[in-house]
Structure formats: structure tokens, C-alpha cells
Amino acid sequence: MIRLFFSLTFISLLSLSSFAQEKEYEDGRGGKVKLPLGDISFADKVIEYKIGNPAPIPENSKPNDAVGTPNFNQVEISGFVSLGSGGELTLAFTDNALVNIDGPDLYIFEMGKYVEETFLYVSKDARKWINVGKISGGNALVDIGDSTKIGEIFTYVKLVDAKTVTKDKSWPGADIDAVAAIGSAKQLSLNALYLFNTNEAKIKPAAKSDLDKIVEELKANPKYDVVINGHTDSTGNKKLNKKLSLDRANAIKTYILTKAPALKAKIKFQTNGYAEEYPVATNNTPEGREKNRRVEVFFIPTKK
């Protein structure tokens, strides 16, 4: 039963990572914004919503209105969430990730008559945050390059209202319709239990047919860089966990290139072993530790 569950999850995630088409979206202010990965580019999940004071009206205090594609309704004045003065909104990318590319990396779809200033933070684990700076002047295009390294990958974004004073008291704070990664990588998270035996980096035979799907995707669409990150839980020796997580990432890379050696000349591969540095769940329960034992594969579009 466990093997079937992980296999089906694996296939489902692969369908999400199918190589999407570039798409344009209305920015809510009469213009358009182009996203290389289309609908995949948008933040998918609310992690935390702290309403500011004064607070917005209840109809516009639904944080899930900020996930997925833009859905602002001009007639009903709905489809967005107001932060309230000083409020905070933390979002996660689940089928994609934010990547620092050359140029704008993020687009904030902020609605409303007034464009309030917000502070932007990014994170890999929703624990350690990098202050990108203030979004101001109605410029929703954000370049995170001054605060992060080129190619660095993040899965969490936090917006904190800067307490801009406006005349309209109905929607205090920034009004967020959606958040999209212009520098975006498709993300595939693989459970280590399905891929490897405990404390081993040899790929299980049962996992190879699903890994072959990654190989076929890359053979059909080689215009991507690939980053493979290995992770463990917090149990055991840290030094050994570091080596194990890197060995597992390298095992996935080696398998792909063994099955399709021609990709070596077309695709840049990077592997990292992070051990327990970036948990996605608590390490205090068996279920949480299982989620933390994983290998993440990121497909980063290269410039055309």
C-alpha cells in the first residue's frame, strides 16, 4: 500500500511538471505580465495570515484569494485579500519555486485604488527569512538579486504591509490578488522511502520506472537546468546525513545521465546535500520525519 501511494503521488507530480507554455495575464491595472511557465508560476498555499490593525472588511479577509491565478472581480470588488495595516501574508510555492534569475524575479498582483507599500521576504524553509526590501511606487515587478545569489531557489514568500496611510478605510493595507514567480522552476518532491532503503543511496528497482518519466521529459524538453537537492530528517549523525543526502541527489543525477547520456551536453546539472537543514515538517513525529526525508528536483528554464 505504501509503495502504491508514493508511486501515484510521483506520477501526479510529474503531470504537474509537464512543460507548460508561456502565458500572459492581465495585471489589474490595464497592462499585462508574461510568465514563462504559465499557471504553474503562481503561489499555491497559504502558510500564515496575520490581519493588521485596522483590519479590512470580512469579505476581503480570505487569504486563499491570494493563491493561484489572478481572479480579481472589478464589479464585486472581490477575489483578493487585504492585509490590514501592518498585516502579514506568507505563501508557499508547491509545484514550482522562485529562482533568482537575471532581471525581475517576482510579480505581485496588487489590486485596489491605492497601491500600498509592502516589505518582501523570501525563504527556503519558512524559518530563516531574507529581507528583499520594500515594494513601492506601484512597481509590482521585483528583482530579488540584490539580496540573494543568482540561481538561488526559494519556496516561501512573505508580504508585510508597511502601514501606508490612505483615505479609504474599507481596505487598509496592501490588497493582494496573486503572487507569481517570473523566475520560476518546476518542482518535484520525491519521498526517500520510495526511492531508497534506509541509510542507502542505491535506487530501488521499483522506483526506476517512475524516474524514467523524468528522463523522457528532459529528452523531449532539454532547455532546462536541473537542480537536485537531497534532504534527511534530524536523526543520526549530521556529517553522515550530509553525505547521505548528497549521495542520494547524485544517484538521481547519475541515473538520468546513464539512461540519457546525450543530456550531459545539453543540460546543466547541480546536486546539493542539505541533510536536515531545510525541513518541511516537524522532526518530532514519525510522519514529519518521513516528509523531511526527500529528494527535490527543480527544472529551471534556460533563456531562449
NUBA-259803 format. One record per residue (C-alpha): x, z, y; residue number from 0. Coordinates in pm, whole numbers, plus 50000, padded with zeros to 5 digits. Example, Ala and Ser with C-alpha at 12.3 -4.5 7.8 and 13.67 -1.06 7.14 Angstrom:
SITE      x      z      y    k
SITE  51230  50780  49550    0
SITE  51367  50714  49894    1
end
This chain:
SITE      x      z      y    k
SITE  50000  50000  50000    0
SITE  50281  50083  50243    1
SITE  50456  49753  50173    2
SITE  50138  49553  50230    3
SITE  50070  49732  50560    4
SITE  50413  49661  50702    5
SITE  50407  49301  50585    6
SITE  50075  49234  50754    7
SITE  50196  49406  51073    8
SITE  50508  49192  51065    9
SITE  50308  48869  51034   10
SITE  50069  48974  51310   11
SITE  50356  49041  51549   12
SITE  50512  48708  51465   13
SITE  50190  48535  51566   14
SITE  50211  48716  51899   15
SITE  50565  48594  51944   16
SITE  50472  48232  51878   17
SITE  50644  48043  52151   18
SITE  50396  48044  52438   19
SITE  50363  47789  52715   20
SITE  50442  47837  53082   21
SITE  50130  47909  53285   22
SITE  50022  47957  53648   23
SITE  49797  48238  53773   24
SITE  49606  48300  54095   25
SITE  49787  48574  54283   26
SITE  49469  48703  54452   27
SITE  49590  48601  54798   28
SITE  49543  48226  54790   29
SITE  49863  48141  54611   30
SITE  49986  48101  54254   31
SITE  50260  48258  54045   32
SITE  50422  48081  53749   33
SITE  50514  48280  53436   34
SITE  50739  48120  53172   35
SITE  50571  48300  52878   36
SITE  50210  48280  52996   37
SITE  49973  48558  52887   38
SITE  50244  48737  52688   39
SITE  50417  48823  53017   40
SITE  50173  49098  53120   41
SITE  50198  49474  53065   42
SITE  49983  49575  52769   43
SITE  49933  49951  52762   44
SITE  49873  50245  52997   45
SITE  50112  50532  52934   46
SITE  50009  50759  53221   47
SITE  49784  50754  53527   48
SITE  49810  51026  53790   49
SITE  49546  50992  54060   50
SITE  49668  51059  54411   51
SITE  49501  51262  54684   52
SITE  49280  51143  54840   53
SITE  49158  50972  54526   54
SITE  48989  50630  54500   55
SITE  48624  50588  54410   56
SITE  48547  50632  54035   57
SITE  48470  50261  53986   58
SITE  48830  50178  54073   59
SITE  48994  50465  53887   60
SITE  49015  50292  53548   61
SITE  49384  50242  53464   62
SITE  49315  49990  53185   63
SITE  49210  49745  53456   64
SITE  49583  49708  53530   65
SITE  49680  49581  53183   66
SITE  49659  49227  53055   67
SITE  49597  48920  53267   68
SITE  49457  48946  53624   69
SITE  49080  49000  53632   70
SITE  49006  49086  53996   71
SITE  48641  49021  54084   72
SITE  48605  48941  54455   73
SITE  48224  48974  54452   74
SITE  48201  49309  54272   75
SITE  48536  49439  54407   76
SITE  48639  49536  54055   77
SITE  48896  49461  53787   78
SITE  49180  49665  53941   79
SITE  49287  50028  53960   80
SITE  49362  50216  54281   81
SITE  49638  50474  54262   82
SITE  49517  50701  54537   83
SITE  49760  50829  54798   84
SITE  50079  50925  54616   85
SITE  49933  50833  54277   86
SITE  50132  50702  53982   87
SITE  50074  50439  53712   88
SITE  50304  50395  53410   89
SITE  50263  50083  53194   90
SITE  50430  49957  52877   91
SITE  50508  49609  52751   92
SITE  50444  49592  52375   93
SITE  50462  49226  52269   94
SITE  50719  49142  52535   95
SITE  50978  49315  52751   96
SITE  51109  49298  53106   97
SITE  51451  49133  53133   98
SITE  51680  49123  53436   99
SITE  51729  48753  53498  100
SITE  51886  48561  53785  101
SITE  51612  48574  54052  102
SITE  51274  48755  54066  103
SITE  51203  48958  53752  104
SITE  50860  49110  53809  105
SITE  50535  49024  53984  106
SITE  50289  49292  54094  107
SITE  49932  49164  54133  108
SITE  49812  49394  54412  109
SITE  49464  49340  54548  110
SITE  49272  49460  54848  111
SITE  49261  49404  55220  112
SITE  49569  49619  55276  113
SITE  49898  49593  55088  114
SITE  50025  49947  55044  115
SITE  50390  50021  54978  116
SITE  50488  50144  54634  117
SITE  50805  50272  54469  118
SITE  50901  50088  54148  119
SITE  51081  50238  53849  120
SITE  51182  50080  53515  121
SITE  51279  50243  53187  122
SITE  51375  50170  52827  123
SITE  51214  50482  52683  124
SITE  50976  50626  52949  125
SITE  51211  50925  52981  126
SITE  51508  50801  53183  127
SITE  51392  50605  53488  128
SITE  51582  50371  53717  129
SITE  51462  50360  54078  130
SITE  51440  49991  54170  131
SITE  51324  50062  54526  132
SITE  51021  50013  54746  133
SITE  50784  49717  54729  134
SITE  50678  49649  55086  135
SITE  50562  49387  55329  136
SITE  50318  49227  55086  137
SITE  50605  49082  54880  138
SITE  50494  49124  54519  139
SITE  50797  48937  54377  140
SITE  51053  49194  54268  141
SITE  51417  49144  54175  142
SITE  51549  49444  53979  143
SITE  51903  49304  53988  144
SITE  52047  49548  54241  145
SITE  51965  49844  54018  146
SITE  52015  49701  53668  147
SITE  52250  49467  53482  148
SITE  52181  49101  53411  149
SITE  52027  49071  53064  150
SITE  51927  49439  53050  151
SITE  51591  49492  52875  152
SITE  51315  49737  52974  153
SITE  50976  49812  52820  154
SITE  50826  50052  53078  155
SITE  50731  50016  53445  156
SITE  50615  50292  53679  157
SITE  50449  50237  54017  158
SITE  50428  50528  54262  159
SITE  50221  50492  54577  160
SITE  50426  50553  54892  161
SITE  50134  50714  55080  162
SITE  50083  50429  55322  163
SITE  49818  50522  55580  164
SITE  49528  50272  55608  165
SITE  49197  50272  55790  166
SITE  48988  50212  55476  167
SITE  48929  50538  55286  168
SITE  48750  50382  54985  169
SITE  49067  50258  54815  170
SITE  49355  50484  54912  171
SITE  49688  50392  54758  172
SITE  49801  50064  54603  173
SITE  49538  49856  54420  174
SITE  49692  49714  54101  175
SITE  49528  49428  53910  176
SITE  49815  49340  53675  177
SITE  50191  49361  53628  178
SITE  50382  49066  53484  179
SITE  50741  49014  53377  180
SITE  50876  48686  53512  181
SITE  51199  48764  53334  182
SITE  51026  48820  53002  183
SITE  51135  48841  52639  184
SITE  50906  48825  52339  185
SITE  50941  49149  52148  186
SITE  50917  49209  51774  187
SITE  50948  49564  51639  188
SITE  51024  49590  51267  189
SITE  50983  49910  51066  190
SITE  51311  50004  50897  191
SITE  51125  50136  50591  192
SITE  51003  49785  50519  193
SITE  51345  49625  50579  194
SITE  51595  49870  50425  195
SITE  51636  50154  50178  196
SITE  51720  50495  50325  197
SITE  52067  50507  50482  198
SITE  52133  50145  50384  199
SITE  52176  49822  50580  200
SITE  52110  49580  50293  201
SITE  51785  49388  50348  202
SITE  51522  49444  50081  203
SITE  51422  49129  49886  204
SITE  51055  49186  49974  205
SITE  51132  49158  50347  206
SITE  51318  48827  50328  207
SITE  51011  48601  50320  208
SITE  50892  48752  50649  209
SITE  51237  48728  50804  210
SITE  51229  48361  50710  211
SITE  50942  48321  50958  212
SITE  51177  48428  51239  213
SITE  51429  48173  51116  214
SITE  51170  47894  51118  215
SITE  51052  47990  51468  216
SITE  51408  47976  51601  217
SITE  51483  47647  51427  218
SITE  51176  47495  51591  219
SITE  51245  47658  51932  220
SITE  51619  47714  51979  221
SITE  51607  47756  52359  222
SITE  51628  48134  52336  223
SITE  51889  48406  52339  224
SITE  51830  48671  52075  225
SITE  51899  49043  52117  226
SITE  51868  49265  51808  227
SITE  51865  49643  51855  228
SITE  51885  49893  51571  229
SITE  51738  50243  51607  230
SITE  51721  50557  51392  231
SITE  51548  50893  51418  232
SITE  51733  51206  51532  233
SITE  51807  51350  51186  234
SITE  52153  51331  51034  235
SITE  52496  51273  51182  236
SITE  52491  51099  51521  237
SITE  52807  50900  51457  238
SITE  52680  50777  51121  239
SITE  52339  50694  51272  240
SITE  52511  50488  51540  241
SITE  52694  50287  51276  242
SITE  52385  50253  51057  243
SITE  52169  50125  51344  244
SITE  52432  49866  51440  245
SITE  52486  49762  51079  246
SITE  52113  49703  51040  247
SITE  52099  49492  51356  248
SITE  52395  49290  51232  249
SITE  52230  49248  50892  250
SITE  51931  49077  51057  251
SITE  52161  48854  51261  252
SITE  52369  48763  50954  253
SITE  52056  48682  50754  254
SITE  51924  48448  51025  255
SITE  52255  48263  51060  256
SITE  52304  48243  50685  257
SITE  51965  48078  50648  258
SITE  52018  47851  50951  259
SITE  52390  47820  51032  260
SITE  52323  47545  51288  261
SITE  52166  47807  51516  262
SITE  52508  47961  51580  263
SITE  52594  47677  51818  264
SITE  52253  47679  51989  265
SITE  52158  48045  52031  266
SITE  52348  48339  52177  267
SITE  52305  48650  51961  268
SITE  52369  49008  52073  269
SITE  52340  49314  51849  270
SITE  52328  49680  51952  271
SITE  52311  50007  51761  272
SITE  52139  50280  51961  273
SITE  52083  50543  51689  274
SITE  51829  50794  51830  275
SITE  51892  50717  52198  276
SITE  51560  50541  52267  277
SITE  51278  50698  52064  278
SITE  50927  50553  52081  279
SITE  50767  50862  51925  280
SITE  50839  51228  51865  281
SITE  51110  51320  51616  282
SITE  50925  51642  51531  283
SITE  50691  51483  51275  284
SITE  50747  51253  50973  285
SITE  50519  50993  51128  286
SITE  50711  50996  51455  287
SITE  51047  50971  51285  288
SITE  50924  50674  51084  289
SITE  50827  50491  51404  290
SITE  51168  50559  51553  291
SITE  51348  50407  51253  292
SITE  51316  50044  51353  293
SITE  51487  49719  51443  294
SITE  51371  49542  51761  295
SITE  51420  49169  51808  296
SITE  51393  49018  52156  297
SITE  51362  48644  52220  298
SITE  51481  48573  52574  299
SITE  51406  48223  52713  300
SITE  51713  48047  52845  301
SITE  51697  47842  53162  302
SITE  51564  47489  53126  303
end
